[in-house]
């Protein structure tokens, strides 16, 4: 019973934290290397940029860009080629479109 409660608590914390990201200057500084694809069907994750950190919802595709690396949940680096990327993303126009297309890559943003 205690193990189940502990797992539920950890999952709740992961869901509650915002996806705050920071663009780094070098790939070696990044937690995740990202490539922006041309179509949603090519993406692992569809990302919606939110205006406020409070609008970002866990690991669900709503990202908020922070001003400093120390504020970020994940540091990302945009690569030039899809083959260099850990994660392929597509920017969407509506919050409801932000979602994982390839759930096997979700661990990259936890």
OpenMM code with the backbone's topology and positions (N, CA, C; nanometers):
from openmm import Vec3, app, unit

residues = "UNK UNK UNK UNK UNK UNK UNK UNK UNK UNK UNK UNK UNK UNK UNK UNK UNK UNK UNK UNK UNK UNK UNK UNK UNK UNK UNK UNK UNK UNK UNK UNK UNK UNK UNK UNK UNK UNK UNK UNK UNK UNK UNK UNK UNK UNK UNK UNK UNK UNK UNK UNK UNK UNK UNK UNK UNK UNK UNK UNK UNK UNK UNK UNK UNK UNK UNK UNK UNK UNK UNK UNK UNK UNK UNK UNK UNK UNK UNK UNK UNK UNK UNK UNK UNK UNK UNK UNK UNK UNK UNK UNK UNK UNK UNK UNK UNK UNK UNK UNK UNK UNK UNK UNK UNK UNK UNK UNK UNK UNK".split()
positions = [
    Vec3(0.0823, -0.1190, 0.0000),
    Vec3(0.0000, 0.0000, 0.0000),
    Vec3(0.0867, 0.1254, 0.0000),
    Vec3(0.1911, 0.1234, 0.0822),
    Vec3(0.2799, 0.2393, 0.0911),
    Vec3(0.3494, 0.2638, -0.0427),
    Vec3(0.3869, 0.1568, -0.1128),
    Vec3(0.4523, 0.1682, -0.2430),
    Vec3(0.3585, 0.2316, -0.3448),
    Vec3(0.2324, 0.1922, -0.3438),
    Vec3(0.1337, 0.2478, -0.4360),
    Vec3(0.1153, 0.3969, -0.4110),
    Vec3(0.1070, 0.4357, -0.2851),
    Vec3(0.0924, 0.5772, -0.2521),
    Vec3(0.2152, 0.6577, -0.2944),
    Vec3(0.3317, 0.6014, -0.2756),
    Vec3(0.4554, 0.6690, -0.3156),
    Vec3(0.4582, 0.6884, -0.4665),
    Vec3(0.4235, 0.5847, -0.5427),
    Vec3(0.4204, 0.5955, -0.6883),
    Vec3(0.3174, 0.6977, -0.7348),
    Vec3(0.2022, 0.7009, -0.6712),
    Vec3(0.0990, 0.7984, -0.7070),
    Vec3(0.1464, 0.9403, -0.6792),
    Vec3(0.2162, 0.9605, -0.5679),
    Vec3(0.2687, 1.0922, -0.5328),
    Vec3(0.3724, 1.1382, -0.6336),
    Vec3(0.4639, 1.0503, -0.6712),
    Vec3(0.5671, 1.0837, -0.7693),
    Vec3(0.5039, 1.1170, -0.9043),
    Vec3(0.4044, 1.0405, -0.9449),
    Vec3(0.3353, 1.0663, -1.0718),
    Vec3(0.2637, 1.2008, -1.0683),
    Vec3(0.2023, 1.2337, -0.9548),
    Vec3(0.1323, 1.3609, -0.9416),
    Vec3(0.2288, 1.4786, -0.9506),
    Vec3(0.3456, 1.4654, -0.8919),
    Vec3(0.4454, 1.5718, -0.8995),
    Vec3(0.4898, 1.5909, -1.0437),
    Vec3(0.5133, 1.4821, -1.1137),
    Vec3(0.5544, 1.4896, -1.2537),
    Vec3(0.4489, 1.5544, -1.3408),
    Vec3(0.3227, 1.5281, -1.3143),
    Vec3(0.2142, 1.5859, -1.3924),
    Vec3(0.1956, 1.7327, -1.3583),
    Vec3(0.2252, 1.7731, -1.2356),
    Vec3(0.1997, 1.9098, -1.1925),
    Vec3(0.3071, 2.0075, -1.2389),
    Vec3(0.4273, 1.9606, -1.2623),
    Vec3(0.5335, 2.0529, -1.2979),
    Vec3(0.5176, 2.1006, -1.4410),
    Vec3(0.5437, 2.2268, -1.4622),
    Vec3(0.5344, 2.2855, -1.5953),
    Vec3(0.6547, 2.2451, -1.6779),
    Vec3(0.6376, 2.2430, -1.8076),
    Vec3(0.7490, 2.2175, -1.8966),
    Vec3(0.8115, 2.3523, -1.9299),
    Vec3(0.9052, 2.3918, -1.8477),
    Vec3(0.9779, 2.5164, -1.8701),
    Vec3(1.1071, 2.4806, -1.9414),
    Vec3(1.1292, 2.5423, -2.0565),
    Vec3(1.2455, 2.5089, -2.1375),
    Vec3(1.3329, 2.6314, -2.1589),
    Vec3(1.4602, 2.6033, -2.1846),
    Vec3(1.5587, 2.7084, -2.2116),
    Vec3(1.6434, 2.6637, -2.3296),
    Vec3(1.6641, 2.7532, -2.4247),
    Vec3(1.7498, 2.7232, -2.5403),
    Vec3(1.8947, 2.7469, -2.5017),
    Vec3(1.9770, 2.6449, -2.5160),
    Vec3(2.1201, 2.6589, -2.4898),
    Vec3(2.1939, 2.6836, -2.6216),
    Vec3(2.3181, 2.7298, -2.6101),
    Vec3(2.3966, 2.7663, -2.7279),
    Vec3(2.4705, 2.6490, -2.7914),
    Vec3(2.4934, 2.5448, -2.7151),
    Vec3(2.5718, 2.4315, -2.7641),
    Vec3(2.5022, 2.3000, -2.7320),
    Vec3(2.5134, 2.2045, -2.8232),
    Vec3(2.4500, 2.0739, -2.8049),
    Vec3(2.4978, 2.0055, -2.6776),
    Vec3(2.6223, 2.0266, -2.6421),
    Vec3(2.6778, 1.9618, -2.5230),
    Vec3(2.6144, 2.0123, -2.3926),
    Vec3(2.5494, 2.1272, -2.3978),
    Vec3(2.4833, 2.1836, -2.2789),
    Vec3(2.3395, 2.1348, -2.2638),
    Vec3(2.2875, 2.0706, -2.3661),
    Vec3(2.1454, 2.0366, -2.3717),
    Vec3(2.1113, 1.9058, -2.3024),
    Vec3(1.9930, 1.9030, -2.2452),
    Vec3(1.9348, 1.7780, -2.1963),
    Vec3(1.8743, 1.7012, -2.3138),
    Vec3(1.8182, 1.7769, -2.4086),
    Vec3(1.7494, 1.7177, -2.5231),
    Vec3(1.7834, 1.7969, -2.6488),
    Vec3(1.8187, 1.7249, -2.7553),
    Vec3(1.8410, 1.7882, -2.8856),
    Vec3(1.7113, 1.7755, -2.9656),
    Vec3(1.6663, 1.8888, -3.0200),
    Vec3(1.5340, 1.8988, -3.0807),
    Vec3(1.5452, 1.9409, -3.2272),
    Vec3(1.4596, 1.8834, -3.3101),
    Vec3(1.4484, 1.9235, -3.4502),
    Vec3(1.3025, 1.9578, -3.4779),
    Vec3(1.2800, 2.0689, -3.5458),
    Vec3(1.1445, 2.1116, -3.5806),
    Vec3(1.1099, 2.0568, -3.7186),
    Vec3(1.0044, 1.9775, -3.7250),
    Vec3(0.9611, 1.9167, -3.8513),
    Vec3(0.8562, 2.0050, -3.9189),
    Vec3(0.8304, 1.9744, -4.0458),
    Vec3(0.7380, 2.0546, -4.1255),
    Vec3(0.5913, 2.0170, -4.1059),
    Vec3(0.5667, 1.8942, -4.0622),
    Vec3(0.4295, 1.8455, -4.0498),
    Vec3(0.4101, 1.7733, -3.9170),
    Vec3(0.2908, 1.7856, -3.8618),
    Vec3(0.2590, 1.7222, -3.7340),
    Vec3(0.2762, 1.5706, -3.7408),
    Vec3(0.2489, 1.5133, -3.8556),
    Vec3(0.2597, 1.3679, -3.8704),
    Vec3(0.4037, 1.3179, -3.8590),
    Vec3(0.5011, 1.4067, -3.8744),
    Vec3(0.6418, 1.3689, -3.8637),
    Vec3(0.6944, 1.3831, -3.7211),
    Vec3(0.6173, 1.4436, -3.6335),
    Vec3(0.6635, 1.4810, -3.4997),
    Vec3(0.6466, 1.3702, -3.3972),
    Vec3(0.7362, 1.3728, -3.2990),
    Vec3(0.7196, 1.2913, -3.1791),
    Vec3(0.6277, 1.3631, -3.0810),
    Vec3(0.6363, 1.4967, -3.0842),
    Vec3(0.5601, 1.5799, -2.9911),
    Vec3(0.5134, 1.7053, -3.0621),
    Vec3(0.3852, 1.7367, -3.0478),
    Vec3(0.3313, 1.8643, -3.0958),
    Vec3(0.3359, 1.9611, -2.9777),
    Vec3(0.3991, 2.0774, -3.0008),
    Vec3(0.4258, 2.1723, -2.8925),
    Vec3(0.3470, 2.3011, -2.9133),
    Vec3(0.2856, 2.3460, -2.8055),
    Vec3(0.2183, 2.4756, -2.8033),
    Vec3(0.2949, 2.5665, -2.7074),
    Vec3(0.3321, 2.6840, -2.7552),
    Vec3(0.4042, 2.7811, -2.6709),
    Vec3(0.3038, 2.8595, -2.5875),
    Vec3(0.3182, 2.8519, -2.4564),
    Vec3(0.2295, 2.9272, -2.3675),
    Vec3(0.2968, 3.0577, -2.3265),
    Vec3(0.2148, 3.1539, -2.2852),
    Vec3(0.2652, 3.2861, -2.2487),
    Vec3(0.3108, 3.2954, -2.1036),
    Vec3(0.2589, 3.2070, -2.0204),
    Vec3(0.2898, 3.2114, -1.8774),
    Vec3(0.3231, 3.0709, -1.8267),
    Vec3(0.4143, 3.0624, -1.7319),
    Vec3(0.4544, 2.9328, -1.6761),
    Vec3(0.3358, 2.8589, -1.6162),
    Vec3(0.2423, 2.9320, -1.5603),
    Vec3(0.1258, 2.8691, -1.4972),
    Vec3(0.0333, 2.8019, -1.5983),
    Vec3(0.0479, 2.8348, -1.7261),
    Vec3(-0.0356, 2.7742, -1.8294),
    Vec3(0.0203, 2.6409, -1.8784),
    Vec3(0.1457, 2.6169, -1.8543),
    Vec3(0.2076, 2.4930, -1.9011),
    Vec3(0.1577, 2.3777, -1.8154),
    Vec3(0.1271, 2.2650, -1.8822),
    Vec3(0.0701, 2.1511, -1.8117),
    Vec3(0.1624, 2.0310, -1.8206),
    Vec3(0.2404, 2.0098, -1.7200),
    Vec3(0.3214, 1.8884, -1.7121),
    Vec3(0.3929, 1.8522, -1.8405),
    Vec3(0.3935, 1.7271, -1.8727),
    Vec3(0.4627, 1.6754, -1.9900),
    Vec3(0.3615, 1.6495, -2.1019),
    Vec3(0.2869, 1.7551, -2.1389),
    Vec3(0.1782, 1.7352, -2.2353),
    Vec3(0.1901, 1.8201, -2.3604),
    Vec3(0.3027, 1.8850, -2.3817),
    Vec3(0.3216, 1.9613, -2.5038),
    Vec3(0.3011, 2.1105, -2.4886),
    Vec3(0.2708, 2.1583, -2.3706),
    Vec3(0.2611, 2.3019, -2.3461),
    Vec3(0.3929, 2.3472, -2.2854),
    Vec3(0.4685, 2.4246, -2.3603),
    Vec3(0.6019, 2.4676, -2.3174),
    Vec3(0.6049, 2.6167, -2.2905),
    Vec3(0.6812, 2.6530, -2.1885),
    Vec3(0.7062, 2.7931, -2.1547),
    Vec3(0.8559, 2.8165, -2.1580),
    Vec3(0.8988, 2.9162, -2.2348),
    Vec3(1.0408, 2.9480, -2.2431),
    Vec3(1.0804, 3.0410, -2.1299),
    Vec3(1.1829, 3.0035, -2.0558),
    Vec3(1.2326, 3.0838, -1.9446),
    Vec3(1.3555, 3.1620, -1.9881),
    Vec3(1.3901, 3.2622, -1.9085),
    Vec3(1.5011, 3.3512, -1.9426),
    Vec3(1.6373, 3.2971, -1.8999),
    Vec3(1.6375, 3.2078, -1.8040),
    Vec3(1.7639, 3.1574, -1.7499),
    Vec3(1.7625, 3.0046, -1.7416),
    Vec3(1.8761, 2.9439, -1.7668),
    Vec3(1.8879, 2.7983, -1.7634),
    Vec3(1.8500, 2.7409, -1.6275),
    Vec3(1.8800, 2.8134, -1.5223),
    Vec3(1.8510, 2.7646, -1.3869),
    Vec3(1.7011, 2.7554, -1.3587),
    Vec3(1.6190, 2.8226, -1.4379),
    Vec3(1.4738, 2.8191, -1.4196),
    Vec3(1.4084, 2.7044, -1.4966),
    Vec3(1.4838, 2.6408, -1.5846),
    Vec3(1.4268, 2.5438, -1.6777),
    Vec3(1.4151, 2.4041, -1.6196),
    Vec3(1.3105, 2.3343, -1.6638),
    Vec3(1.2983, 2.1917, -1.6363),
    Vec3(1.3887, 2.1151, -1.7322),
    Vec3(1.3971, 2.1649, -1.8554),
    Vec3(1.4804, 2.1010, -1.9576),
    Vec3(1.5519, 2.2074, -2.0398),
    Vec3(1.6794, 2.1796, -2.0681),
    Vec3(1.7570, 2.2662, -2.1573),
    Vec3(1.7578, 2.1985, -2.2937),
    Vec3(1.7199, 2.2747, -2.3971),
    Vec3(1.7105, 2.2165, -2.5299),
    Vec3(1.8041, 2.2878, -2.6271),
    Vec3(1.8430, 2.2136, -2.7306),
    Vec3(1.9259, 2.2679, -2.8375),
    Vec3(1.8608, 2.2287, -2.9685),
    Vec3(1.8390, 2.3277, -3.0548),
    Vec3(1.7795, 2.3011, -3.1847),
    Vec3(1.8885, 2.2608, -3.2835),
    Vec3(1.8744, 2.1410, -3.3398),
    Vec3(1.9729, 2.0891, -3.4351),
    Vec3(1.9275, 2.1178, -3.5780),
    Vec3(2.0210, 2.1033, -3.6713),
    Vec3(1.9940, 2.1354, -3.8114),
    Vec3(1.9339, 2.0186, -3.8900),
    Vec3(1.9518, 1.8983, -3.8412),
    Vec3(1.9059, 1.7799, -3.9144),
    Vec3(1.8293, 1.6859, -3.8220),
    Vec3(1.7270, 1.6233, -3.8774),
    Vec3(1.6445, 1.5306, -3.7989),
    Vec3(1.7262, 1.4162, -3.7416),
    Vec3(1.8267, 1.3731, -3.8140),
    Vec3(1.9090, 1.2605, -3.7687),
    Vec3(1.9917, 1.2934, -3.6445),
    Vec3(2.0094, 1.4213, -3.6150),
    Vec3(2.0853, 1.4636, -3.4966),
    Vec3(1.9966, 1.4760, -3.3728),
    Vec3(1.8671, 1.4689, -3.3904),
    Vec3(1.7723, 1.4997, -3.2835),
    Vec3(1.7376, 1.3800, -3.1962),
    Vec3(1.7172, 1.4106, -3.0689),
    Vec3(1.6584, 1.3136, -2.9769),
    Vec3(1.5068, 1.3154, -2.9909),
    Vec3(1.4536, 1.4341, -3.0227),
    Vec3(1.3097, 1.4576, -3.0236),
    Vec3(1.2734, 1.5460, -3.1418),
    Vec3(1.1730, 1.5042, -3.2183),
    Vec3(1.1229, 1.5845, -3.3300),
    Vec3(0.9926, 1.6494, -3.2852),
    Vec3(0.9844, 1.7824, -3.3018),
    Vec3(0.8655, 1.8543, -3.2574),
    Vec3(0.8026, 1.9306, -3.3735),
    Vec3(0.6760, 1.9644, -3.3546),
    Vec3(0.6017, 2.0477, -3.4484),
    Vec3(0.5270, 2.1504, -3.3654),
    Vec3(0.5385, 2.2785, -3.4005),
    Vec3(0.4688, 2.3832, -3.3267),
    Vec3(0.3253, 2.3950, -3.3780),
    Vec3(0.2309, 2.3936, -3.2849),
    Vec3(0.0888, 2.4009, -3.3187),
    Vec3(0.0319, 2.5361, -3.2781),
    Vec3(-0.0866, 2.5662, -3.3309),
    Vec3(-0.1490, 2.6969, -3.3095),
    Vec3(-0.2435, 2.7025, -3.1898),
    Vec3(-0.2857, 2.5872, -3.1427),
    Vec3(-0.3831, 2.5832, -3.0340),
    Vec3(-0.3353, 2.4914, -2.9211),
    Vec3(-0.3649, 2.5300, -2.8003),
    Vec3(-0.3235, 2.4548, -2.6822),
    Vec3(-0.3729, 2.3099, -2.6862),
    Vec3(-0.4946, 2.2910, -2.7342),
    Vec3(-0.5529, 2.1569, -2.7373),
    Vec3(-0.4805, 2.0622, -2.8333),
    Vec3(-0.3993, 2.1174, -2.9238),
    Vec3(-0.3255, 2.0348, -3.0195),
    Vec3(-0.1918, 1.9860, -2.9633),
    Vec3(-0.1494, 2.0419, -2.8517),
    Vec3(-0.0232, 1.9998, -2.7903),
    Vec3(-0.0368, 1.8606, -2.7321),
    Vec3(0.0363, 1.7638, -2.7899),
    Vec3(0.0248, 1.6258, -2.7437),
    Vec3(0.1406, 1.5420, -2.7957),
    Vec3(0.1604, 1.4286, -2.7298),
    Vec3(0.2620, 1.3331, -2.7725),
    Vec3(0.2078, 1.2495, -2.8855),
    Vec3(0.2858, 1.2345, -2.9906),
    Vec3(0.2532, 1.1458, -3.1019),
    Vec3(0.3295, 1.0148, -3.0865),
    Vec3(0.4462, 1.0219, -3.0244),
    Vec3(0.5297, 0.9039, -2.9999),
    Vec3(0.5561, 0.8957, -2.8496),
    Vec3(0.4734, 0.8228, -2.7799),
    Vec3(0.4821, 0.8149, -2.6335),
    Vec3(0.6100, 0.7467, -2.5840),
    Vec3(0.6787, 0.6760, -2.6703),
    Vec3(0.8041, 0.6116, -2.6311),
    Vec3(0.9144, 0.7134, -2.6036),
    Vec3(0.8942, 0.8366, -2.6455),
    Vec3(0.9944, 0.9412, -2.6239),
    Vec3(0.9582, 1.0336, -2.5071),
    Vec3(0.8505, 1.0067, -2.4386),
    Vec3(0.8051, 1.0911, -2.3274),
    Vec3(0.9123, 1.1064, -2.2194),
    Vec3(0.9920, 1.0005, -2.1993),
    Vec3(1.0938, 1.0043, -2.0940),
    Vec3(1.1948, 1.1167, -2.1162),
    Vec3(1.2108, 1.1631, -2.2380),
    Vec3(1.3073, 1.2692, -2.2668),
    Vec3(1.2719, 1.4007, -2.1987),
    Vec3(1.1447, 1.4223, -2.1746),
    Vec3(1.1017, 1.5500, -2.1161),
    Vec3(1.0652, 1.5399, -1.9691),
    Vec3(1.0894, 1.4239, -1.9060),
    Vec3(1.0642, 1.4131, -1.7615),
    Vec3(1.1850, 1.4590, -1.6852),
] * unit.nanometer
topology = app.Topology()
chain = topology.addChain("A")
for resn in residues:
    res = topology.addResidue(resn, chain)
    for name in ("N", "CA", "C"):
        topology.addAtom(name, app.Element.getBySymbol(name[0]), res)
